[in-house]
Amino acid sequence: MVARLQRRAAMGRRLHVLRTLTCSKSVQRKSVIMDALLYIYKLKLKLEAIKRELANLVAIKREYLSLMKQLQLPKKEVKVEKAEQGLLVRVTCEKGGDKLVSILEVFEEMGLVILNARVSSNLFFAMEAIVVADQEQHALHVKSITQAVTKAIERQ
């Protein structure tokens, strides 16, 4: 008799937990179980929808990465142009190594001072800088700066 009451109390507690988890308003055992089964079925449908969405996102990412690989970026490109204040140096090349440090060392060796610079290294290394001669005796030669920066990039 006591065991039967304990089993009945345990079943009541389990049904109460089940009713709470599934937000069921039913009191009868069959209705609570049916609500729980319906809740589980809805969860499975949501899980399948999430898996489909994940598969779509992975496919989009894969396609995006393949397009990025197909995008032909210049291996290395150095452009030096005369600007209002000095020379505009544009560098574009592959990422990796200490390219910025090498380029800055070249500028220092040539006696050039950087007035303004922008550097980016998201998909590739890109730098745009305005440089002027440190002293009057240092002449700004477009060709020599281009060659020196190109050699600095190649050293990497």
TORMI-968453 format. One record per atom (N, C-alpha, C): atom name; z, x, y. Coordinates in Angstrom, 1 decimal. Example, Ala and Ser with C-alpha at 12.3 -4.5 7.8 and 13.67 -1.06 7.14 Angstrom:
% residues 2
> N | 7.8 | 13.2 | -5.7
> CA | 7.8 | 12.3 | -4.5
> C | 7.8 | 13.2 | -3.3
> N | 7.1 | 12.8 | -2.2
> CA | 7.1 | 13.7 | -1.1
> C | 7.9 | 12.9 | 0.0
END
This chain:
% residues 156
> N | 0.0 | 0.8 | -1.2
> CA | 0.0 | 0.0 | 0.0
> C | 0.0 | 0.9 | 1.3
> N | 0.8 | 1.9 | 1.3
> CA | 0.9 | 2.8 | 2.4
> C | -0.4 | 3.6 | 2.6
> N | -0.9 | 4.0 | 1.4
> CA | -2.2 | 4.8 | 1.5
> C | -3.3 | 3.9 | 2.0
> N | -3.3 | 2.7 | 1.6
> CA | -4.4 | 1.8 | 2.1
> C | -4.2 | 1.6 | 3.7
> N | -3.0 | 1.5 | 4.2
> CA | -2.8 | 1.4 | 5.6
> C | -3.2 | 2.6 | 6.4
> N | -2.9 | 3.8 | 5.7
> CA | -3.3 | 5.1 | 6.3
> C | -4.8 | 5.2 | 6.4
> N | -5.5 | 4.8 | 5.3
> CA | -7.0 | 4.8 | 5.3
> C | -7.5 | 3.9 | 6.3
> N | -6.9 | 2.7 | 6.4
> CA | -7.4 | 1.7 | 7.4
> C | -7.2 | 2.3 | 8.9
> N | -6.1 | 2.9 | 9.1
> CA | -5.8 | 3.4 | 10.4
> C | -6.8 | 4.6 | 10.8
> N | -7.0 | 5.4 | 9.7
> CA | -8.0 | 6.5 | 9.9
> C | -9.4 | 6.0 | 10.2
> N | -9.8 | 5.0 | 9.5
> CA | -11.1 | 4.4 | 9.7
> C | -11.2 | 3.8 | 11.1
> N | -10.1 | 3.2 | 11.6
> CA | -10.0 | 2.6 | 12.9
> C | -10.2 | 3.7 | 14.0
> N | -9.5 | 4.8 | 13.7
> CA | -9.6 | 5.9 | 14.7
> C | -11.1 | 6.5 | 14.7
> N | -11.7 | 6.6 | 13.5
> CA | -13.1 | 7.1 | 13.5
> C | -14.0 | 6.1 | 14.2
> N | -13.8 | 4.8 | 13.9
> CA | -14.7 | 3.8 | 14.6
> C | -14.5 | 3.9 | 16.1
> N | -13.2 | 4.1 | 16.5
> CA | -13.0 | 4.2 | 18.0
> C | -13.7 | 5.4 | 18.6
> N | -13.6 | 6.5 | 17.9
> CA | -14.3 | 7.7 | 18.4
> C | -15.8 | 7.5 | 18.4
> N | -16.3 | 6.9 | 17.3
> CA | -17.8 | 6.6 | 17.3
> C | -18.2 | 5.6 | 18.4
> N | -17.4 | 4.6 | 18.6
> CA | -17.6 | 3.6 | 19.7
> C | -17.6 | 4.3 | 21.0
> N | -16.7 | 5.3 | 21.2
> CA | -16.6 | 6.0 | 22.5
> C | -17.8 | 6.9 | 22.7
> N | -18.2 | 7.6 | 21.7
> CA | -19.4 | 8.5 | 21.8
> C | -20.7 | 7.8 | 22.0
> N | -20.9 | 6.6 | 21.4
> CA | -22.1 | 5.9 | 21.5
> C | -22.1 | 4.9 | 22.6
> N | -21.0 | 4.7 | 23.3
> CA | -20.8 | 3.7 | 24.4
> C | -21.0 | 2.3 | 23.9
> N | -20.6 | 2.1 | 22.7
> CA | -20.8 | 0.8 | 22.0
> C | -19.7 | -0.2 | 22.5
> N | -20.0 | -1.4 | 22.7
> CA | -19.1 | -2.4 | 23.1
> C | -18.7 | -3.3 | 22.0
> N | -19.3 | -3.0 | 20.8
> CA | -19.0 | -3.9 | 19.6
> C | -17.7 | -3.6 | 19.1
> N | -17.1 | -4.6 | 18.4
> CA | -15.8 | -4.4 | 17.8
> C | -16.0 | -4.3 | 16.2
> N | -17.0 | -5.0 | 15.7
> CA | -17.2 | -5.0 | 14.3
> C | -17.7 | -3.7 | 13.8
> N | -17.3 | -3.4 | 12.6
> CA | -17.6 | -2.1 | 12.0
> C | -19.2 | -1.9 | 11.8
> N | -19.8 | -2.9 | 11.3
> CA | -21.3 | -2.9 | 11.1
> C | -22.0 | -2.7 | 12.4
> N | -21.6 | -3.4 | 13.5
> CA | -22.3 | -3.2 | 14.8
> C | -22.1 | -1.8 | 15.3
> N | -20.9 | -1.3 | 15.2
> CA | -20.6 | 0.1 | 15.7
> C | -21.5 | 1.1 | 15.0
> N | -21.6 | 0.9 | 13.7
> CA | -22.4 | 1.8 | 12.9
> C | -23.9 | 1.7 | 13.2
> N | -24.3 | 0.5 | 13.4
> CA | -25.7 | 0.3 | 13.9
> C | -26.0 | 0.9 | 15.3
> N | -25.0 | 0.7 | 16.2
> CA | -25.1 | 1.3 | 17.5
> C | -25.2 | 2.8 | 17.4
> N | -24.4 | 3.4 | 16.5
> CA | -24.4 | 4.9 | 16.3
> C | -25.7 | 5.3 | 15.8
> N | -26.3 | 4.6 | 14.8
> CA | -27.6 | 5.0 | 14.2
> C | -28.7 | 4.9 | 15.3
> N | -28.6 | 3.9 | 16.1
> CA | -29.6 | 3.7 | 17.2
> C | -29.4 | 4.9 | 18.2
> N | -28.2 | 5.2 | 18.5
> CA | -27.9 | 6.3 | 19.5
> C | -28.5 | 7.6 | 18.9
> N | -28.3 | 7.9 | 17.6
> CA | -28.8 | 9.1 | 17.0
> C | -30.3 | 9.1 | 17.0
> N | -30.9 | 8.0 | 16.8
> CA | -32.4 | 7.9 | 16.8
> C | -32.9 | 8.2 | 18.2
> N | -32.2 | 7.6 | 19.3
> CA | -32.6 | 7.9 | 20.6
> C | -32.5 | 9.4 | 21.0
> N | -31.4 | 10.0 | 20.5
> CA | -31.2 | 11.4 | 20.7
> C | -32.3 | 12.3 | 20.1
> N | -32.7 | 11.9 | 18.9
> CA | -33.8 | 12.6 | 18.2
> C | -35.1 | 12.5 | 19.0
> N | -35.4 | 11.3 | 19.5
> CA | -36.6 | 11.1 | 20.4
> C | -36.5 | 12.0 | 21.6
> N | -35.4 | 12.0 | 22.3
> CA | -35.2 | 12.9 | 23.4
> C | -35.4 | 14.3 | 23.1
> N | -34.9 | 14.8 | 21.9
> CA | -35.0 | 16.1 | 21.5
> C | -36.5 | 16.5 | 21.2
> N | -37.2 | 15.5 | 20.6
> CA | -38.7 | 15.8 | 20.4
> C | -39.4 | 15.9 | 21.7
> N | -39.1 | 15.0 | 22.7
> CA | -39.7 | 15.1 | 24.0
> C | -39.4 | 16.4 | 24.6
> N | -38.2 | 16.9 | 24.5
> CA | -37.9 | 18.2 | 25.1
> C | -38.6 | 19.3 | 24.4
> N | -38.7 | 19.3 | 23.1
> CA | -39.5 | 20.3 | 22.4
> C | -41.0 | 20.3 | 22.8
> N | -41.5 | 19.1 | 23.0
> CA | -42.9 | 19.0 | 23.4
> C | -43.1 | 19.6 | 24.8
> N | -42.2 | 19.3 | 25.7
> CA | -42.2 | 19.9 | 27.0
> C | -42.1 | 21.4 | 27.0
> N | -41.2 | 21.9 | 26.2
> CA | -41.0 | 23.3 | 26.0
> C | -42.3 | 24.0 | 25.5
> N | -42.9 | 23.3 | 24.5
> CA | -44.2 | 23.9 | 24.0
> C | -45.3 | 23.9 | 25.1
> N | -45.3 | 22.8 | 25.9
> CA | -46.3 | 22.8 | 27.0
> C | -46.0 | 23.9 | 28.0
> N | -44.8 | 24.1 | 28.3
> CA | -44.4 | 25.2 | 29.3
> C | -44.7 | 26.6 | 28.7
> N | -44.5 | 26.8 | 27.5
> CA | -44.8 | 28.1 | 26.8
> C | -46.3 | 28.3 | 26.8
> N | -47.1 | 27.3 | 26.6
> CA | -48.5 | 27.4 | 26.6
> C | -49.0 | 27.7 | 28.0
> N | -48.5 | 27.0 | 29.0
> CA | -48.8 | 27.3 | 30.4
> C | -48.5 | 28.7 | 30.8
> N | -47.3 | 29.2 | 30.4
> CA | -46.9 | 30.6 | 30.6
> C | -47.9 | 31.5 | 30.0
> N | -48.2 | 31.3 | 28.7
> CA | -49.1 | 32.2 | 28.0
> C | -50.5 | 32.2 | 28.7
> N | -51.0 | 31.1 | 29.1
> CA | -52.3 | 31.0 | 29.8
> C | -52.2 | 31.7 | 31.2
> N | -51.1 | 31.6 | 31.9
> CA | -50.9 | 32.2 | 33.2
> C | -50.9 | 33.7 | 33.0
> N | -50.2 | 34.2 | 32.0
> CA | -50.1 | 35.7 | 31.7
> C | -51.5 | 36.2 | 31.3
> N | -52.2 | 35.5 | 30.5
> CA | -53.6 | 36.0 | 30.1
> C | -54.5 | 36.0 | 31.4
> N | -54.3 | 35.0 | 32.3
> CA | -55.1 | 35.1 | 33.5
> C | -54.7 | 36.2 | 34.4
> N | -53.5 | 36.5 | 34.4
> CA | -53.0 | 37.7 | 35.2
> C | -53.5 | 39.0 | 34.7
> N | -53.6 | 39.1 | 33.3
> CA | -54.1 | 40.3 | 32.7
> C | -55.6 | 40.4 | 33.0
> N | -56.3 | 39.3 | 33.1
> CA | -57.8 | 39.3 | 33.4
> C | -58.1 | 39.7 | 34.8
> N | -57.1 | 39.4 | 35.7
> CA | -57.3 | 39.7 | 37.1
> C | -57.4 | 41.2 | 37.3
> N | -58.6 | 41.6 | 37.8
> CA | -58.8 | 43.0 | 37.9
> C | -58.3 | 43.5 | 39.2
> N | -57.2 | 44.2 | 39.1
> CA | -56.6 | 44.9 | 40.3
> C | -57.2 | 46.3 | 40.3
> N | -57.4 | 46.8 | 41.5
> CA | -57.8 | 48.2 | 41.6
> C | -56.8 | 49.2 | 41.0
> N | -57.3 | 50.1 | 40.3
> CA | -56.4 | 51.1 | 39.7
> C | -55.7 | 51.8 | 40.7
> N | -56.4 | 52.3 | 41.7
> CA | -55.7 | 52.9 | 42.9
> C | -56.7 | 52.8 | 44.1
> N | -56.1 | 52.4 | 45.2
> CA | -56.9 | 52.3 | 46.4
> C | -56.1 | 52.7 | 47.5
> N | -56.7 | 53.6 | 48.3
> CA | -56.0 | 54.2 | 49.5
> C | -57.0 | 54.0 | 50.7
> N | -56.5 | 53.3 | 51.7
> CA | -57.3 | 53.1 | 52.9
> C | -56.5 | 53.5 | 54.1
> N | -57.2 | 54.3 | 54.9
> CA | -56.5 | 54.8 | 56.1
> C | -57.4 | 54.4 | 57.3
> N | -56.9 | 53.7 | 58.2
> CA | -57.7 | 53.2 | 59.4
> C | -56.9 | 53.5 | 60.6
> N | -57.7 | 53.7 | 61.7
> CA | -57.0 | 53.9 | 63.0
> C | -56.5 | 52.6 | 63.5
> N | -55.3 | 52.6 | 64.0
> CA | -54.6 | 51.5 | 64.6
> C | -54.3 | 51.8 | 66.1
> N | -53.7 | 50.8 | 66.7
> CA | -53.3 | 51.0 | 68.1
> C | -52.3 | 52.1 | 68.3
> N | -51.3 | 52.2 | 67.5
> CA | -50.2 | 53.1 | 67.7
> C | -50.4 | 54.4 | 66.9
> N | -51.3 | 54.4 | 65.9
> CA | -51.4 | 55.6 | 65.1
> C | -52.5 | 55.3 | 64.0
> N | -52.1 | 55.5 | 62.7
> CA | -53.0 | 55.2 | 61.6
> C | -52.3 | 54.1 | 60.7
> N | -53.1 | 53.2 | 60.2
> CA | -52.7 | 52.2 | 59.3
> C | -53.1 | 52.7 | 57.9
> N | -52.1 | 52.9 | 57.0
> CA | -52.3 | 53.4 | 55.7
> C | -52.0 | 52.2 | 54.7
> N | -53.0 | 51.9 | 53.9
> CA | -52.8 | 50.8 | 52.9
> C | -53.0 | 51.5 | 51.5
> N | -52.0 | 51.2 | 50.6
> CA | -52.1 | 51.8 | 49.3
> C | -51.9 | 50.6 | 48.3
> N | -52.8 | 50.5 | 47.3
> CA | -52.7 | 49.6 | 46.2
> C | -52.9 | 50.3 | 44.9
> N | -52.0 | 50.1 | 44.0
> CA | -52.2 | 50.8 | 42.6
> C | -51.3 | 50.1 | 41.6
> N | -51.3 | 50.6 | 40.4
> CA | -50.5 | 50.0 | 39.3
> C | -49.1 | 50.3 | 39.6
> N | -48.2 | 49.5 | 39.0
> CA | -46.8 | 49.7 | 39.1
> C | -46.3 | 50.8 | 38.2
> N | -45.2 | 51.4 | 38.5
> CA | -44.6 | 52.4 | 37.6
> C | -44.4 | 53.7 | 38.3
> N | -43.4 | 54.4 | 37.9
> CA | -43.1 | 55.7 | 38.5
> C | -42.5 | 55.6 | 39.9
> N | -42.3 | 56.8 | 40.5
> CA | -41.8 | 56.8 | 41.9
> C | -42.9 | 57.0 | 42.9
> N | -43.8 | 56.1 | 42.9
> CA | -44.9 | 56.2 | 43.8
> C | -44.5 | 56.2 | 45.3
> N | -43.5 | 55.3 | 45.6
> CA | -43.1 | 55.3 | 47.0
> C | -42.5 | 56.6 | 47.5
> N | -41.7 | 57.2 | 46.6
> CA | -41.0 | 58.5 | 47.0
> C | -42.1 | 59.5 | 47.2
> N | -43.1 | 59.6 | 46.3
> CA | -44.1 | 60.6 | 46.4
> C | -44.9 | 60.4 | 47.7
> N | -45.2 | 59.2 | 48.0
> CA | -46.0 | 58.9 | 49.2
> C | -45.2 | 59.3 | 50.5
> N | -43.9 | 59.0 | 50.5
> CA | -43.1 | 59.3 | 51.6
> C | -42.9 | 60.8 | 51.7
> N | -42.8 | 61.5 | 50.6
> CA | -42.8 | 63.0 | 50.6
> C | -44.0 | 63.6 | 51.2
> N | -45.2 | 63.0 | 50.9
> CA | -46.5 | 63.5 | 51.4
> C | -46.5 | 63.3 | 53.0
> N | -46.0 | 62.1 | 53.4
> CA | -46.0 | 61.9 | 54.8
> C | -45.1 | 62.9 | 55.5
> N | -44.0 | 63.2 | 54.9
> CA | -43.0 | 64.2 | 55.5
> C | -43.7 | 65.6 | 55.5
> N | -44.3 | 66.0 | 54.5
> CA | -45.0 | 67.3 | 54.4
> C | -46.1 | 67.4 | 55.5
> N | -46.8 | 66.3 | 55.8
> CA | -47.8 | 66.3 | 56.7
> C | -47.3 | 66.2 | 58.2
> N | -46.0 | 66.0 | 58.3
> CA | -45.5 | 65.8 | 59.7
> C | -45.7 | 64.4 | 60.3
> N | -45.8 | 63.4 | 59.4
> CA | -46.0 | 62.1 | 59.9
> C | -44.8 | 61.2 | 59.9
> N | -44.6 | 60.4 | 60.9
> CA | -43.5 | 59.5 | 61.1
> C | -43.9 | 58.1 | 60.8
> N | -43.2 | 57.3 | 60.1
> CA | -43.5 | 55.9 | 59.8
> C | -42.9 | 55.1 | 60.8
> N | -43.7 | 54.3 | 61.5
> CA | -43.2 | 53.4 | 62.6
> C | -42.9 | 52.1 | 61.9
> N | -43.7 | 51.6 | 61.0
> CA | -43.5 | 50.3 | 60.4
> C | -44.1 | 50.4 | 59.0
> N | -43.4 | 49.7 | 58.0
> CA | -43.9 | 49.7 | 56.6
> C | -43.5 | 48.5 | 55.9
> N | -44.4 | 48.1 | 55.0
> CA | -44.1 | 47.0 | 54.1
> C | -44.5 | 47.4 | 52.7
> N | -43.6 | 47.2 | 51.7
> CA | -43.8 | 47.6 | 50.4
> C | -43.6 | 46.4 | 49.4
> N | -44.4 | 46.3 | 48.4
> CA | -44.3 | 45.2 | 47.4
> C | -44.6 | 45.8 | 46.1
> N | -43.8 | 45.3 | 45.1
> CA | -44.1 | 45.8 | 43.7
> C | -43.9 | 44.6 | 42.7
> N | -44.4 | 43.5 | 43.0
> CA | -44.3 | 42.3 | 42.1
> C | -45.2 | 42.5 | 40.9
> N | -46.5 | 42.4 | 41.1
> CA | -47.5 | 42.6 | 40.0
> C | -48.1 | 44.0 | 40.0
> N | -48.1 | 44.6 | 41.2
> CA | -48.7 | 45.9 | 41.4
> C | -48.0 | 46.5 | 42.6
> N | -48.1 | 47.8 | 42.7
> CA | -47.5 | 48.5 | 43.9
> C | -48.5 | 48.4 | 45.1
> N | -47.9 | 47.9 | 46.2
> CA | -48.7 | 47.8 | 47.4
> C | -47.8 | 48.2 | 48.6
> N | -48.5 | 49.0 | 49.5
> CA | -47.7 | 49.5 | 50.6
> C | -48.7 | 49.5 | 51.8
> N | -48.1 | 49.1 | 52.9
> CA | -48.9 | 49.1 | 54.2
> C | -48.0 | 49.7 | 55.2
> N | -48.4 | 50.8 | 55.9
> CA | -47.6 | 51.5 | 56.8
> C | -48.4 | 52.0 | 58.0
> N | -47.7 | 52.0 | 59.2
> CA | -48.3 | 52.6 | 60.4
> C | -47.6 | 53.9 | 60.6
> N | -48.4 | 55.0 | 60.6
> CA | -47.8 | 56.3 | 60.8
> C | -48.4 | 57.0 | 62.0
> N | -47.6 | 57.9 | 62.6
> CA | -48.0 | 58.7 | 63.8
> C | -47.6 | 60.1 | 63.5
> N | -48.2 | 61.0 | 64.2
> CA | -47.9 | 62.5 | 64.1
> C | -46.5 | 62.7 | 64.7
> N | -45.7 | 63.6 | 64.0
> CA | -44.3 | 63.9 | 64.4
> C | -44.4 | 64.7 | 65.7
> N | -45.3 | 65.6 | 65.8
> CA | -45.5 | 66.5 | 67.0
> C | -46.9 | 66.5 | 67.4
> N | -47.2 | 67.0 | 68.6
> CA | -48.5 | 67.0 | 69.1
> C | -49.4 | 67.9 | 68.3
> N | -48.9 | 69.0 | 67.7
> CA | -49.7 | 70.0 | 67.0
> C | -50.2 | 69.4 | 65.7
> N | -49.6 | 68.4 | 65.1
> CA | -50.1 | 67.8 | 63.9
> C | -51.2 | 66.8 | 64.2
> N | -52.3 | 67.0 | 63.7
> CA | -53.4 | 66.1 | 64.0
> C | -53.5 | 65.1 | 62.9
> N | -53.9 | 63.9 | 63.3
> CA | -54.0 | 62.8 | 62.3
> C | -55.5 | 62.7 | 61.8
> N | -55.7 | 63.2 | 60.6
> CA | -57.0 | 63.2 | 60.0
> C | -57.0 | 62.2 | 58.9
> N | -57.9 | 61.2 | 59.0
> CA | -58.0 | 60.1 | 58.1
> C | -58.3 | 60.6 | 56.7
> N | -59.2 | 61.5 | 56.6
> CA | -59.7 | 62.0 | 55.3
> C | -58.5 | 62.8 | 54.6
> N | -57.9 | 63.7 | 55.3
> CA | -56.8 | 64.5 | 54.7
> C | -55.6 | 63.6 | 54.3
> N | -55.3 | 62.6 | 55.1
> CA | -54.2 | 61.7 | 54.7
> C | -54.6 | 60.9 | 53.4
> N | -55.8 | 60.4 | 53.4
> CA | -56.3 | 59.7 | 52.2
> C | -56.2 | 60.6 | 50.9
> N | -56.7 | 61.8 | 51.0
> CA | -56.7 | 62.7 | 49.9
> C | -55.2 | 63.0 | 49.5
> N | -54.4 | 63.3 | 50.4
> CA | -53.0 | 63.6 | 50.1
> C | -52.3 | 62.4 | 49.4
> N | -52.4 | 61.2 | 49.9
> CA | -51.8 | 60.1 | 49.3
> C | -52.4 | 59.8 | 47.9
> N | -53.7 | 60.0 | 47.8
> CA | -54.3 | 59.8 | 46.4
> C | -53.8 | 60.8 | 45.4
> N | -53.6 | 62.0 | 45.8
> CA | -53.0 | 63.0 | 44.9
> C | -51.6 | 62.7 | 44.6
> N | -50.8 | 62.2 | 45.5
> CA | -49.4 | 61.8 | 45.3
> C | -49.4 | 60.7 | 44.2
> N | -50.3 | 59.7 | 44.3
> CA | -50.3 | 58.6 | 43.4
> C | -50.7 | 59.1 | 42.0
> N | -51.7 | 60.0 | 41.9
> CA | -52.2 | 60.6 | 40.7
> C | -51.1 | 61.4 | 40.0
> N | -50.2 | 62.1 | 40.7
> CA | -49.2 | 62.9 | 40.1
> C | -48.2 | 62.0 | 39.3
> N | -48.1 | 60.7 | 39.6
> CA | -47.3 | 59.9 | 38.8
> C | -47.9 | 59.5 | 37.5
END
